Amino acid sequence: MIELTFKLTPEDGDARDVLVRIHEPTRNPPEKKWPWAAPVEVDGRQYSIYGMDPLDAIENGARHAAILLHGVHGDALDPSIEPRMKEGQ
């Protein structure tokens, strides 16, 4: 598992930690469109992110977390998250 902690310091609230966890990818059944899935937790919310291979699933999970964090918290994170295009663009 990969675990990262970001400090959130919003202008109008108390500072808190935001935790991102990317768990070990698992193989999907053969009938699924994507062969691999990686469970990802971003600030307590769980997502299943898919990929063509285990590393692709991890990479897509990290990209998904970055898009969510930057989109929701913007520049209030330390370390900062650079803007990314939305998934699929």
Secondary structure, DSSP 8 states (H G I E B T S, - for coil): -EEEEEEE--TTS--EEEEEEE---EE--TTSSSSEEEEEEETTEEEEEEESSHHHHHHHHHHHHHHHHHHHHGGGEES-------TT-
